[in-house]
C-alpha cells in the first residue's frame, strides 16, 4: 500500500465533511471533473463569479495553494470521496 493510499484509508475513517458547504463541495467536484467555471456555473445555476468565490473560499478553508491542491486535501480530509468524481450527477447531490 502506498503512502497516499494509506493516507486516504485513514482519512475515510475520519469522515469530517463539515468544513465545506454543500455548494462549495459541488463546485469543487465539478471542477475536479475538468469542467470550466462557466460550465460549473451553468450546471449549478449560479454565476461564474460565484463559482470563483466558492473556489477561493475552498482554497482558504483547506489551506490549499491552488485547485489541484484543494482537490487532494479535500480527499485526505474526507470532504470528498473518490466516487464523488465518478457519477455525473453526484455533485448535485452532495
N, CA, C and O atoms as a CHARMM CRD file, in Angstrom:
* protein
*
  376
    1    1 UNK  N      0.85500  -1.17700   0.00000 PROA 1      0.00000
    2    1 UNK  CA     0.00000   0.00000   0.00000 PROA 1      0.00000
    3    1 UNK  C      0.89800   1.23600   0.00000 PROA 1      0.00000
    4    1 UNK  O      1.83700   1.33200   0.78900 PROA 1      0.00000
    5    2 UNK  N      0.59500   2.18800  -0.90300 PROA 2      0.00000
    6    2 UNK  CA     1.40500   3.39800  -0.98800 PROA 2      0.00000
    7    2 UNK  C      1.05700   4.36300   0.14300 PROA 2      0.00000
    8    2 UNK  O      0.06500   4.19000   0.85100 PROA 2      0.00000
    9    3 UNK  N      1.88600   5.36500   0.29100 PROA 3      0.00000
   10    3 UNK  CA     1.64900   6.37100   1.32300 PROA 3      0.00000
   11    3 UNK  C      0.32900   7.08700   1.08200 PROA 3      0.00000
   12    3 UNK  O     -0.41700   7.34600   2.02700 PROA 3      0.00000
   13    4 UNK  N      0.03300   7.41000  -0.17300 PROA 4      0.00000
   14    4 UNK  CA    -1.21800   8.10200  -0.49300 PROA 4      0.00000
   15    4 UNK  C     -2.41800   7.21300  -0.18100 PROA 4      0.00000
   16    4 UNK  O     -3.41100   7.68000   0.37700 PROA 4      0.00000
   17    5 UNK  N     -2.32900   5.93000  -0.54200 PROA 5      0.00000
   18    5 UNK  CA    -3.43700   5.02000  -0.24500 PROA 5      0.00000
   19    5 UNK  C     -3.63800   4.88100   1.25800 PROA 5      0.00000
   20    5 UNK  O     -4.77200   4.81500   1.73200 PROA 5      0.00000
   21    6 UNK  N     -2.54900   4.83600   2.00100 PROA 6      0.00000
   22    6 UNK  CA    -2.63500   4.75500   3.45900 PROA 6      0.00000
   23    6 UNK  C     -3.30600   5.99700   4.02000 PROA 6      0.00000
   24    6 UNK  O     -4.17700   5.90500   4.88500 PROA 6      0.00000
   25    7 UNK  N     -2.89600   7.16300   3.52200 PROA 7      0.00000
   26    7 UNK  CA    -3.48300   8.42200   3.98800 PROA 7      0.00000
   27    7 UNK  C     -4.95800   8.49500   3.64200 PROA 7      0.00000
   28    7 UNK  O     -5.76600   8.91600   4.46900 PROA 7      0.00000
   29    8 UNK  N     -5.32500   8.08700   2.42000 PROA 8      0.00000
   30    8 UNK  CA    -6.73000   8.08900   2.02700 PROA 8      0.00000
   31    8 UNK  C     -7.54500   7.12000   2.87100 PROA 8      0.00000
   32    8 UNK  O     -8.68000   7.41600   3.24700 PROA 8      0.00000
   33    9 UNK  N     -6.96800   5.97400   3.16500 PROA 9      0.00000
   34    9 UNK  CA    -7.65000   4.99500   4.00200 PROA 9      0.00000
   35    9 UNK  C     -7.90400   5.55600   5.39600 PROA 9      0.00000
   36    9 UNK  O     -8.98900   5.38700   5.95300 PROA 9      0.00000
   37   10 UNK  N     -6.90700   6.21800   5.95200 PROA 10     0.00000
   38   10 UNK  CA    -7.05600   6.81500   7.27800 PROA 10     0.00000
   39   10 UNK  C     -8.07600   7.94900   7.23700 PROA 10     0.00000
   40   10 UNK  O     -8.87000   8.10900   8.16400 PROA 10     0.00000
   41   11 UNK  N     -8.05200   8.73000   6.16800 PROA 11     0.00000
   42   11 UNK  CA    -8.96700   9.86100   6.04500 PROA 11     0.00000
   43   11 UNK  C    -10.40800   9.39800   5.93400 PROA 11     0.00000
   44   11 UNK  O    -11.30800  10.08000   6.42300 PROA 11     0.00000
   45   12 UNK  N    -10.64700   8.26700   5.30700 PROA 12     0.00000
   46   12 UNK  CA   -12.02200   7.80200   5.15400 PROA 12     0.00000
   47   12 UNK  C    -12.63400   7.38100   6.48500 PROA 12     0.00000
   48   12 UNK  O    -13.85700   7.34600   6.61700 PROA 12     0.00000
   49   13 UNK  N    -11.81100   7.06500   7.46000 PROA 13     0.00000
   50   13 UNK  CA   -12.35800   6.72300   8.77000 PROA 13     0.00000
   51   13 UNK  C    -12.73600   7.97600   9.54800 PROA 13     0.00000
   52   13 UNK  O    -13.56000   7.91000  10.46000 PROA 13     0.00000
   53   14 UNK  N    -12.14700   9.11200   9.20100 PROA 14     0.00000
   54   14 UNK  CA   -12.45900  10.36600   9.89400 PROA 14     0.00000
   55   14 UNK  C    -13.81300  10.90800   9.43600 PROA 14     0.00000
   56   14 UNK  O    -14.66100  11.24500  10.26300 PROA 14     0.00000
   57   15 UNK  N    -14.01300  10.99300   8.13100 PROA 15     0.00000
   58   15 UNK  CA   -15.27100  11.46600   7.54400 PROA 15     0.00000
   59   15 UNK  C    -15.74200  12.78300   8.14500 PROA 15     0.00000
   60   15 UNK  O    -16.81400  12.85000   8.74600 PROA 15     0.00000
   61   16 UNK  N    -14.95100  13.81500   7.98500 PROA 16     0.00000
   62   16 UNK  CA   -15.31300  15.10900   8.54400 PROA 16     0.00000
   63   16 UNK  C    -16.52200  15.71100   7.85200 PROA 16     0.00000
   64   16 UNK  O    -17.57000  15.90100   8.46900 PROA 16     0.00000
   65   17 UNK  N    -16.37500  16.00700   6.57800 PROA 17     0.00000
   66   17 UNK  CA   -17.44900  16.60800   5.78400 PROA 17     0.00000
   67   17 UNK  C    -18.16100  17.74500   6.50200 PROA 17     0.00000
   68   17 UNK  O    -19.38500  17.85700   6.42800 PROA 17     0.00000
   69   18 UNK  N    -17.40600  18.58700   7.19500 PROA 18     0.00000
   70   18 UNK  CA   -18.05200  19.70300   7.87000 PROA 18     0.00000
   71   18 UNK  C    -17.35900  21.02800   7.60100 PROA 18     0.00000
   72   18 UNK  O    -17.81000  22.06700   8.08400 PROA 18     0.00000
   73   19 UNK  N    -16.28900  21.01200   6.85200 PROA 19     0.00000
   74   19 UNK  CA   -15.56300  22.24500   6.57900 PROA 19     0.00000
   75   19 UNK  C    -16.18400  22.97500   5.39600 PROA 19     0.00000
   76   19 UNK  O    -16.38000  24.18900   5.45800 PROA 19     0.00000
   77   20 UNK  N    -16.49400  22.26700   4.33300 PROA 20     0.00000
   78   20 UNK  CA   -17.04600  22.87100   3.12700 PROA 20     0.00000
   79   20 UNK  C    -18.57300  22.82400   3.13100 PROA 20     0.00000
   80   20 UNK  O    -19.19200  21.89000   3.64000 PROA 20     0.00000
   81   21 UNK  N    -19.15100  23.86900   2.54400 PROA 21     0.00000
   82   21 UNK  CA   -20.61200  23.85400   2.38200 PROA 21     0.00000
   83   21 UNK  C    -20.97600  22.90600   1.23900 PROA 21     0.00000
   84   21 UNK  O    -20.11200  22.49000   0.46700 PROA 21     0.00000
   85   22 UNK  N    -22.23500  22.57500   1.14100 PROA 22     0.00000
   86   22 UNK  CA   -22.70800  21.68800   0.07600 PROA 22     0.00000
   87   22 UNK  C    -22.40000  22.28200  -1.29800 PROA 22     0.00000
   88   22 UNK  O    -21.97700  21.56500  -2.20500 PROA 22     0.00000
   89   23 UNK  N    -22.60900  23.58400  -1.45100 PROA 23     0.00000
   90   23 UNK  CA   -22.37800  24.25700  -2.72500 PROA 23     0.00000
   91   23 UNK  C    -20.88300  24.32400  -3.05900 PROA 23     0.00000
   92   23 UNK  O    -20.49400  24.13800  -4.21200 PROA 23     0.00000
   93   24 UNK  N    -20.05500  24.58800  -2.05900 PROA 24     0.00000
   94   24 UNK  CA   -18.60300  24.58900  -2.27600 PROA 24     0.00000
   95   24 UNK  C    -18.13400  23.20900  -2.73200 PROA 24     0.00000
   96   24 UNK  O    -17.33500  23.08000  -3.65900 PROA 24     0.00000
   97   25 UNK  N    -18.65100  22.18500  -2.05900 PROA 25     0.00000
   98   25 UNK  CA   -18.28200  20.81100  -2.41100 PROA 25     0.00000
   99   25 UNK  C    -18.69300  20.48900  -3.85000 PROA 25     0.00000
  100   25 UNK  O    -17.93300  19.85500  -4.58100 PROA 25     0.00000
  101   26 UNK  N    -19.89000  20.92100  -4.26100 PROA 26     0.00000
  102   26 UNK  CA   -20.35400  20.68700  -5.62800 PROA 26     0.00000
  103   26 UNK  C    -19.45100  21.39700  -6.63100 PROA 26     0.00000
  104   26 UNK  O    -19.10400  20.82000  -7.66100 PROA 26     0.00000
  105   27 UNK  N    -19.06600  22.63400  -6.34700 PROA 27     0.00000
  106   27 UNK  CA   -18.16100  23.37700  -7.23700 PROA 27     0.00000
  107   27 UNK  C    -16.81300  22.66900  -7.35000 PROA 27     0.00000
  108   27 UNK  O    -16.25000  22.56300  -8.43900 PROA 27     0.00000
  109   28 UNK  N    -16.30600  22.18900  -6.23100 PROA 28     0.00000
  110   28 UNK  CA   -15.01000  21.51400  -6.22400 PROA 28     0.00000
  111   28 UNK  C    -15.06100  20.21200  -7.03000 PROA 28     0.00000
  112   28 UNK  O    -14.15500  19.92700  -7.81300 PROA 28     0.00000
  113   29 UNK  N    -16.10800  19.43700  -6.83700 PROA 29     0.00000
  114   29 UNK  CA   -16.23200  18.15700  -7.54300 PROA 29     0.00000
  115   29 UNK  C    -16.37000  18.38700  -9.04600 PROA 29     0.00000
  116   29 UNK  O    -15.70700  17.71800  -9.83900 PROA 29     0.00000
  117   30 UNK  N    -17.21900  19.31900  -9.43800 PROA 30     0.00000
  118   30 UNK  CA   -17.39200  19.58600 -10.87300 PROA 30     0.00000
  119   30 UNK  C    -16.10900  20.12500 -11.48100 PROA 30     0.00000
  120   30 UNK  O    -15.76100  19.76700 -12.60600 PROA 30     0.00000
  121   31 UNK  N    -15.40800  20.97100 -10.76300 PROA 31     0.00000
  122   31 UNK  CA   -14.11400  21.48000 -11.22400 PROA 31     0.00000
  123   31 UNK  C    -13.12300  20.34000 -11.33800 PROA 31     0.00000
  124   31 UNK  O    -12.33600  20.29300 -12.28300 PROA 31     0.00000
  125   32 UNK  N    -13.15300  19.42300 -10.39000 PROA 32     0.00000
  126   32 UNK  CA   -12.27000  18.26900 -10.40300 PROA 32     0.00000
  127   32 UNK  C    -12.53300  17.33400 -11.56700 PROA 32     0.00000
  128   32 UNK  O    -11.65800  16.56200 -11.95800 PROA 32     0.00000
  129   33 UNK  N    -13.72100  17.39700 -12.11600 PROA 33     0.00000
  130   33 UNK  CA   -14.05500  16.60400 -13.29900 PROA 33     0.00000
  131   33 UNK  C    -13.62400  17.29700 -14.58400 PROA 33     0.00000
  132   33 UNK  O    -13.85800  16.79100 -15.68100 PROA 33     0.00000
  133   34 UNK  N    -12.98600  18.47000 -14.43900 PROA 34     0.00000
  134   34 UNK  CA   -12.46400  19.17600 -15.59400 PROA 34     0.00000
  135   34 UNK  C    -13.39100  20.20100 -16.19800 PROA 34     0.00000
  136   34 UNK  O    -13.12100  20.72300 -17.27900 PROA 34     0.00000
  137   35 UNK  N    -14.48000  20.49600 -15.51800 PROA 35     0.00000
  138   35 UNK  CA   -15.40300  21.48500 -16.05300 PROA 35     0.00000
  139   35 UNK  C    -14.89500  22.89700 -15.76300 PROA 35     0.00000
  140   35 UNK  O    -14.29300  23.15300 -14.72000 PROA 35     0.00000
  141   36 UNK  N    -15.14300  23.79700 -16.69300 PROA 36     0.00000
  142   36 UNK  CA   -14.72500  25.18800 -16.52900 PROA 36     0.00000
  143   36 UNK  C    -15.64600  25.89000 -15.53400 PROA 36     0.00000
  144   36 UNK  O    -16.70100  25.36900 -15.17100 PROA 36     0.00000
  145   37 UNK  N    -15.22900  27.08100 -15.09800 PROA 37     0.00000
  146   37 UNK  CA   -16.07400  27.85600 -14.18200 PROA 37     0.00000
  147   37 UNK  C    -17.43200  28.14500 -14.82600 PROA 37     0.00000
  148   37 UNK  O    -18.46600  28.10300 -14.15900 PROA 37     0.00000
  149   38 UNK  N    -17.41700  28.43700 -16.12200 PROA 38     0.00000
  150   38 UNK  CA   -18.66700  28.71300 -16.82600 PROA 38     0.00000
  151   38 UNK  C    -19.56700  27.48000 -16.86400 PROA 38     0.00000
  152   38 UNK  O    -20.77700  27.59300 -16.66700 PROA 38     0.00000
  153   39 UNK  N    -18.99500  26.31600 -17.11200 PROA 39     0.00000
  154   39 UNK  CA   -19.77300  25.07200 -17.14300 PROA 39     0.00000
  155   39 UNK  C    -20.33200  24.73100 -15.76200 PROA 39     0.00000
  156   39 UNK  O    -21.47800  24.30000 -15.63700 PROA 39     0.00000
  157   40 UNK  N    -19.51400  24.92600 -14.73100 PROA 40     0.00000
  158   40 UNK  CA   -19.96700  24.67800 -13.35700 PROA 40     0.00000
  159   40 UNK  C    -21.11800  25.62600 -13.02800 PROA 40     0.00000
  160   40 UNK  O    -22.12700  25.21400 -12.45600 PROA 40     0.00000
  161   41 UNK  N    -20.95900  26.88900 -13.39000 PROA 41     0.00000
  162   41 UNK  CA   -21.99400  27.88900 -13.12300 PROA 41     0.00000
  163   41 UNK  C    -23.31200  27.51200 -13.79100 PROA 41     0.00000
  164   41 UNK  O    -24.37400  27.61500 -13.17700 PROA 41     0.00000
  165   42 UNK  N    -23.24500  27.07600 -15.04300 PROA 42     0.00000
  166   42 UNK  CA   -24.46200  26.67800 -15.75300 PROA 42     0.00000
  167   42 UNK  C    -25.10900  25.46200 -15.10400 PROA 42     0.00000
  168   42 UNK  O    -26.32900  25.41300 -14.94700 PROA 42     0.00000
  169   43 UNK  N    -24.29900  24.49000 -14.72900 PROA 43     0.00000
  170   43 UNK  CA   -24.80800  23.25400 -14.11300 PROA 43     0.00000
  171   43 UNK  C    -25.49800  23.54200 -12.77500 PROA 43     0.00000
  172   43 UNK  O    -26.52100  22.93800 -12.45400 PROA 43     0.00000
  173   44 UNK  N    -24.92300  24.47900 -11.99200 PROA 44     0.00000
  174   44 UNK  CA   -25.46000  24.77700 -10.66600 PROA 44     0.00000
  175   44 UNK  C    -26.39800  25.98400 -10.66000 PROA 44     0.00000
  176   44 UNK  O    -26.93100  26.35900  -9.61600 PROA 44     0.00000
  177   45 UNK  N    -26.59500  26.58500 -11.82700 PROA 45     0.00000
  178   45 UNK  CA   -27.45900  27.75900 -11.96800 PROA 45     0.00000
  179   45 UNK  C    -27.01200  28.91700 -11.06800 PROA 45     0.00000
  180   45 UNK  O    -27.81100  29.52400 -10.35500 PROA 45     0.00000
  181   46 UNK  N    -25.70600  29.20000 -11.12800 PROA 46     0.00000
  182   46 UNK  CA   -25.11900  30.33300 -10.42100 PROA 46     0.00000
  183   46 UNK  C    -24.20000  31.06200 -11.40100 PROA 46     0.00000
  184   46 UNK  O    -23.96600  30.57400 -12.50600 PROA 46     0.00000
  185   47 UNK  N    -23.68400  32.20900 -11.01400 PROA 47     0.00000
  186   47 UNK  CA   -22.80800  32.95500 -11.91600 PROA 47     0.00000
  187   47 UNK  C    -21.37500  32.41700 -11.85400 PROA 47     0.00000
  188   47 UNK  O    -20.97000  31.83900 -10.84600 PROA 47     0.00000
  189   48 UNK  N    -20.61100  32.60800 -12.93500 PROA 48     0.00000
  190   48 UNK  CA   -19.20100  32.19700 -12.90800 PROA 48     0.00000
  191   48 UNK  C    -18.41700  32.89000 -11.78600 PROA 48     0.00000
  192   48 UNK  O    -17.49400  32.30800 -11.21500 PROA 48     0.00000
  193   49 UNK  N    -18.79200  34.12600 -11.47800 PROA 49     0.00000
  194   49 UNK  CA   -18.12300  34.83400 -10.38600 PROA 49     0.00000
  195   49 UNK  C    -18.38100  34.13400  -9.05400 PROA 49     0.00000
  196   49 UNK  O    -17.48600  34.05000  -8.21400 PROA 49     0.00000
  197   50 UNK  N    -19.59100  33.63500  -8.86100 PROA 50     0.00000
  198   50 UNK  CA   -19.90400  32.90400  -7.62900 PROA 50     0.00000
  199   50 UNK  C    -19.08400  31.62300  -7.54300 PROA 50     0.00000
  200   50 UNK  O    -18.63500  31.24700  -6.46000 PROA 50     0.00000
  201   51 UNK  N    -18.88600  30.95700  -8.66400 PROA 51     0.00000
  202   51 UNK  CA   -18.03500  29.75800  -8.68600 PROA 51     0.00000
  203   51 UNK  C    -16.62200  30.12800  -8.25300 PROA 51     0.00000
  204   51 UNK  O    -16.01700  29.43000  -7.44000 PROA 51     0.00000
  205   52 UNK  N    -16.08800  31.24100  -8.80200 PROA 52     0.00000
  206   52 UNK  CA   -14.74200  31.69300  -8.41900 PROA 52     0.00000
  207   52 UNK  C    -14.65700  31.96400  -6.92300 PROA 52     0.00000
  208   52 UNK  O    -13.67600  31.59900  -6.27600 PROA 52     0.00000
  209   53 UNK  N    -15.68500  32.60600  -6.37600 PROA 53     0.00000
  210   53 UNK  CA   -15.70700  32.90400  -4.93100 PROA 53     0.00000
  211   53 UNK  C    -15.72200  31.60600  -4.12500 PROA 53     0.00000
  212   53 UNK  O    -15.00600  31.48000  -3.13200 PROA 53     0.00000
  213   54 UNK  N    -16.53600  30.64500  -4.55200 PROA 54     0.00000
  214   54 UNK  CA   -16.58200  29.35600  -3.85000 PROA 54     0.00000
  215   54 UNK  C    -15.21900  28.66300  -3.88300 PROA 54     0.00000
  216   54 UNK  O    -14.76700  28.13100  -2.86900 PROA 54     0.00000
  217   55 UNK  N    -14.56600  28.66900  -5.04600 PROA 55     0.00000
  218   55 UNK  CA   -13.25600  28.02100  -5.17100 PROA 55     0.00000
  219   55 UNK  C    -12.23000  28.73000  -4.28400 PROA 55     0.00000
  220   55 UNK  O    -11.41600  28.07200  -3.63600 PROA 55     0.00000
  221   56 UNK  N    -12.26100  30.04100  -4.25100 PROA 56     0.00000
  222   56 UNK  CA   -11.33800  30.78900  -3.38200 PROA 56     0.00000
  223   56 UNK  C    -11.60700  30.47200  -1.90600 PROA 56     0.00000
  224   56 UNK  O    -10.66900  30.32000  -1.12300 PROA 56     0.00000
  225   57 UNK  N    -12.87700  30.37400  -1.53100 PROA 57     0.00000
  226   57 UNK  CA   -13.22300  30.01600  -0.15000 PROA 57     0.00000
  227   57 UNK  C    -12.73300  28.60800   0.19300 PROA 57     0.00000
  228   57 UNK  O    -12.23200  28.36800   1.29100 PROA 57     0.00000
  229   58 UNK  N    -12.88000  27.69200  -0.74500 PROA 58     0.00000
  230   58 UNK  CA   -12.41300  26.30900  -0.54400 PROA 58     0.00000
  231   58 UNK  C    -10.90700  26.29800  -0.29900 PROA 58     0.00000
  232   58 UNK  O    -10.42100  25.67300   0.64400 PROA 58     0.00000
  233   59 UNK  N    -10.17900  27.00100  -1.16400 PROA 59     0.00000
  234   59 UNK  CA    -8.71800  27.04000  -1.01800 PROA 59     0.00000
  235   59 UNK  C     -8.31900  27.63900   0.33200 PROA 59     0.00000
  236   59 UNK  O     -7.40200  27.14500   0.98700 PROA 59     0.00000
  237   60 UNK  N     -9.01000  28.70500   0.74500 PROA 60     0.00000
  238   60 UNK  CA    -8.71600  29.33400   2.03800 PROA 60     0.00000
  239   60 UNK  C     -9.01900  28.38000   3.19600 PROA 60     0.00000
  240   60 UNK  O     -8.20000  28.21900   4.10100 PROA 60     0.00000
  241   61 UNK  N    -10.19200  27.75200   3.16600 PROA 61     0.00000
  242   61 UNK  CA   -10.60100  26.85900   4.25100 PROA 61     0.00000
  243   61 UNK  C     -9.67600  25.64800   4.39000 PROA 61     0.00000
  244   61 UNK  O     -9.37900  25.20600   5.50000 PROA 61     0.00000
  245   62 UNK  N     -9.22500  25.11800   3.24500 PROA 62     0.00000
  246   62 UNK  CA    -8.39300  23.91600   3.27800 PROA 62     0.00000
  247   62 UNK  C     -6.89900  24.23500   3.35200 PROA 62     0.00000
  248   62 UNK  O     -6.08300  23.33600   3.55800 PROA 62     0.00000
  249   63 UNK  N     -6.53800  25.51300   3.18500 PROA 63     0.00000
  250   63 UNK  CA    -5.13200  25.88900   3.19400 PROA 63     0.00000
  251   63 UNK  C     -4.41600  25.46000   1.93200 PROA 63     0.00000
  252   63 UNK  O     -3.22700  25.14000   1.96000 PROA 63     0.00000
  253   64 UNK  N     -5.14100  25.45200   0.82100 PROA 64     0.00000
  254   64 UNK  CA    -4.58300  24.99300  -0.45700 PROA 64     0.00000
  255   64 UNK  C     -4.03200  26.17200  -1.25800 PROA 64     0.00000
  256   64 UNK  O     -4.52400  27.29700  -1.16600 PROA 64     0.00000
  257   65 UNK  N     -3.01000  25.88300  -2.03800 PROA 65     0.00000
  258   65 UNK  CA    -2.39800  26.92900  -2.85200 PROA 65     0.00000
  259   65 UNK  C     -3.03100  27.03400  -4.24000 PROA 65     0.00000
  260   65 UNK  O     -2.90000  28.06500  -4.90100 PROA 65     0.00000
  261   66 UNK  N     -3.71400  25.98400  -4.68600 PROA 66     0.00000
  262   66 UNK  CA    -4.39200  26.01000  -5.98300 PROA 66     0.00000
  263   66 UNK  C     -5.51800  24.97600  -5.97900 PROA 66     0.00000
  264   66 UNK  O     -5.71600  24.27100  -4.99000 PROA 66     0.00000
  265   67 UNK  N     -6.25900  24.89000  -7.09600 PROA 67     0.00000
  266   67 UNK  CA    -7.40900  23.97500  -7.16300 PROA 67     0.00000
  267   67 UNK  C     -6.99800  22.51400  -7.03600 PROA 67     0.00000
  268   67 UNK  O     -7.68000  21.73100  -6.37400 PROA 67     0.00000
  269   68 UNK  N     -5.89500  22.14600  -7.66300 PROA 68     0.00000
  270   68 UNK  CA    -5.44000  20.75100  -7.58000 PROA 68     0.00000
  271   68 UNK  C     -5.09400  20.38100  -6.14800 PROA 68     0.00000
  272   68 UNK  O     -5.42600  19.29300  -5.67700 PROA 68     0.00000
  273   69 UNK  N     -4.43500  21.28200  -5.47400 PROA 69     0.00000
  274   69 UNK  CA    -4.08400  21.06300  -4.06500 PROA 69     0.00000
  275   69 UNK  C     -5.35800  20.92900  -3.22600 PROA 69     0.00000
  276   69 UNK  O     -5.43700  20.08300  -2.33500 PROA 69     0.00000
  277   70 UNK  N     -6.35100  21.77000  -3.51900 PROA 70     0.00000
  278   70 UNK  CA    -7.62300  21.71300  -2.80100 PROA 70     0.00000
  279   70 UNK  C     -8.31700  20.36900  -3.00900 PROA 70     0.00000
  280   70 UNK  O     -8.89600  19.81200  -2.07600 PROA 70     0.00000
  281   71 UNK  N     -8.25700  19.85400  -4.23000 PROA 71     0.00000
  282   71 UNK  CA    -8.86300  18.54600  -4.52000 PROA 71     0.00000
  283   71 UNK  C     -8.22100  17.44200  -3.68900 PROA 71     0.00000
  284   71 UNK  O     -8.91700  16.61600  -3.09800 PROA 71     0.00000
  285   72 UNK  N     -6.89400  17.43300  -3.64600 PROA 72     0.00000
  286   72 UNK  CA    -6.17700  16.40800  -2.87700 PROA 72     0.00000
  287   72 UNK  C     -6.49500  16.53900  -1.39400 PROA 72     0.00000
  288   72 UNK  O     -6.77900  15.54500  -0.72700 PROA 72     0.00000
  289   73 UNK  N     -6.44700  17.75900  -0.87900 PROA 73     0.00000
  290   73 UNK  CA    -6.73800  17.96300   0.54200 PROA 73     0.00000
  291   73 UNK  C     -8.17300  17.57800   0.88000 PROA 73     0.00000
  292   73 UNK  O     -8.43200  17.03000   1.95200 PROA 73     0.00000
  293   74 UNK  N     -9.10600  17.86100  -0.02400 PROA 74     0.00000
  294   74 UNK  CA   -10.49900  17.50600   0.24700 PROA 74     0.00000
  295   74 UNK  C    -10.66900  15.99500   0.36200 PROA 74     0.00000
  296   74 UNK  O    -11.47400  15.51500   1.16100 PROA 74     0.00000
  297   75 UNK  N     -9.91300  15.24900  -0.43500 PROA 75     0.00000
  298   75 UNK  CA    -9.94800  13.78400  -0.33900 PROA 75     0.00000
  299   75 UNK  C     -9.32900  13.31200   0.97000 PROA 75     0.00000
  300   75 UNK  O     -9.88300  12.45400   1.65700 PROA 75     0.00000
  301   76 UNK  N     -8.18700  13.87500   1.30200 PROA 76     0.00000
  302   76 UNK  CA    -7.48300  13.45900   2.52000 PROA 76     0.00000
  303   76 UNK  C     -8.26300  13.79700   3.78500 PROA 76     0.00000
  304   76 UNK  O     -8.20000  13.06700   4.77400 PROA 76     0.00000
  305   77 UNK  N     -8.99700  14.90700   3.74900 PROA 77     0.00000
  306   77 UNK  CA    -9.75700  15.33700   4.92600 PROA 77     0.00000
  307   77 UNK  C    -11.15900  14.73700   4.98700 PROA 77     0.00000
  308   77 UNK  O    -11.88800  14.95300   5.95600 PROA 77     0.00000
  309   78 UNK  N    -11.53200  13.99100   3.96200 PROA 78     0.00000
  310   78 UNK  CA   -12.85600  13.37500   3.96200 PROA 78     0.00000
  311   78 UNK  C    -13.96700  14.31000   3.52200 PROA 78     0.00000
  312   78 UNK  O    -15.14500  13.99200   3.68700 PROA 78     0.00000
  313   79 UNK  N    -13.60900  15.45800   2.96500 PROA 79     0.00000
  314   79 UNK  CA   -14.62200  16.38400   2.45400 PROA 79     0.00000
  315   79 UNK  C    -15.23700  15.86100   1.15800 PROA 79     0.00000
  316   79 UNK  O    -16.40600  16.12000   0.87300 PROA 79     0.00000
  317   80 UNK  N    -14.46100  15.13800   0.38800 PROA 80     0.00000
  318   80 UNK  CA   -14.94700  14.49200  -0.83000 PROA 80     0.00000
  319   80 UNK  C    -14.44100  13.05700  -0.82300 PROA 80     0.00000
  320   80 UNK  O    -13.54500  12.70400  -0.05600 PROA 80     0.00000
  321   81 UNK  N    -15.02700  12.23900  -1.68700 PROA 81     0.00000
  322   81 UNK  CA   -14.60600  10.85500  -1.84300 PROA 81     0.00000
  323   81 UNK  C    -14.31300  10.61000  -3.31600 PROA 81     0.00000
  324   81 UNK  O    -14.82300  11.31900  -4.18300 PROA 81     0.00000
  325   82 UNK  N    -13.50400   9.62000  -3.59100 PROA 82     0.00000
  326   82 UNK  CA   -13.16600   9.33000  -4.98800 PROA 82     0.00000
  327   82 UNK  C    -14.39900   9.07500  -5.83400 PROA 82     0.00000
  328   82 UNK  O    -14.44400   9.48600  -6.99400 PROA 82     0.00000
  329   83 UNK  N    -15.39800   8.40700  -5.27800 PROA 83     0.00000
  330   83 UNK  CA   -16.59700   8.11400  -6.07000 PROA 83     0.00000
  331   83 UNK  C    -17.42300   9.36700  -6.36600 PROA 83     0.00000
  332   83 UNK  O    -18.28600   9.33100  -7.24300 PROA 83     0.00000
  333   84 UNK  N    -17.18100  10.48000  -5.65500 PROA 84     0.00000
  334   84 UNK  CA   -17.85000  11.74200  -5.98000 PROA 84     0.00000
  335   84 UNK  C    -17.48200  12.20900  -7.38500 PROA 84     0.00000
  336   84 UNK  O    -18.25100  12.91900  -8.03400 PROA 84     0.00000
  337   85 UNK  N    -16.30900  11.80800  -7.84300 PROA 85     0.00000
  338   85 UNK  CA   -15.82300  12.26300  -9.14000 PROA 85     0.00000
  339   85 UNK  C    -16.22400  11.33200 -10.27500 PROA 85     0.00000
  340   85 UNK  O    -15.90100  11.60500 -11.43100 PROA 85     0.00000
  341   86 UNK  N    -16.92300  10.23200  -9.97400 PROA 86     0.00000
  342   86 UNK  CA   -17.32800   9.26500 -10.99000 PROA 86     0.00000
  343   86 UNK  C    -18.70100   9.56300 -11.58000 PROA 86     0.00000
  344   86 UNK  O    -18.85400   9.61600 -12.80000 PROA 86     0.00000
  345   87 UNK  N    -19.68300   9.75400 -10.73500 PROA 87     0.00000
  346   87 UNK  CA   -21.07100   9.90100 -11.16900 PROA 87     0.00000
  347   87 UNK  C    -21.32900  11.31700 -11.68400 PROA 87     0.00000
  348   87 UNK  O    -21.00000  12.30000 -11.01900 PROA 87     0.00000
  349   88 UNK  N    -21.90900  11.40600 -12.85200 PROA 88     0.00000
  350   88 UNK  CA   -22.13100  12.71200 -13.49100 PROA 88     0.00000
  351   88 UNK  C    -23.04300  13.63100 -12.66400 PROA 88     0.00000
  352   88 UNK  O    -22.86400  14.84900 -12.69600 PROA 88     0.00000
  353   89 UNK  N    -23.99100  13.08900 -11.94200 PROA 89     0.00000
  354   89 UNK  CA   -24.90700  13.91000 -11.16500 PROA 89     0.00000
  355   89 UNK  C    -24.62600  13.89900  -9.66500 PROA 89     0.00000
  356   89 UNK  O    -25.38300  14.48900  -8.89400 PROA 89     0.00000
  357   90 UNK  N    -23.56100  13.24500  -9.24500 PROA 90     0.00000
  358   90 UNK  CA   -23.26700  13.13400  -7.81600 PROA 90     0.00000
  359   90 UNK  C    -23.00000  14.49500  -7.18100 PROA 90     0.00000
  360   90 UNK  O    -23.38500  14.72100  -6.03400 PROA 90     0.00000
  361   91 UNK  N    -22.35600  15.39600  -7.89400 PROA 91     0.00000
  362   91 UNK  CA   -22.01800  16.70300  -7.32900 PROA 91     0.00000
  363   91 UNK  C    -23.26900  17.48500  -6.95600 PROA 91     0.00000
  364   91 UNK  O    -23.24400  18.28600  -6.02200 PROA 91     0.00000
  365   92 UNK  N    -24.34600  17.26500  -7.66700 PROA 92     0.00000
  366   92 UNK  CA   -25.58100  17.98400  -7.38600 PROA 92     0.00000
  367   92 UNK  C    -26.25700  17.45300  -6.12700 PROA 92     0.00000
  368   92 UNK  O    -27.12700  18.11800  -5.56500 PROA 92     0.00000
  369   93 UNK  N    -25.86900  16.26800  -5.68300 PROA 93     0.00000
  370   93 UNK  CA   -26.48300  15.64600  -4.51300 PROA 93     0.00000
  371   93 UNK  C    -25.63700  15.74100  -3.26800 PROA 93     0.00000
  372   93 UNK  O    -26.05500  15.27000  -2.21000 PROA 93     0.00000
  373   94 UNK  N    -24.44000  16.34500  -3.35800 PROA 94     0.00000
  374   94 UNK  CA   -23.52400  16.40500  -2.21800 PROA 94     0.00000
  375   94 UNK  C    -24.07800  17.21500  -1.08000 PROA 94     0.00000
  376   94 UNK  O    -23.42300  17.35800  -0.04800 PROA 94     0.00000
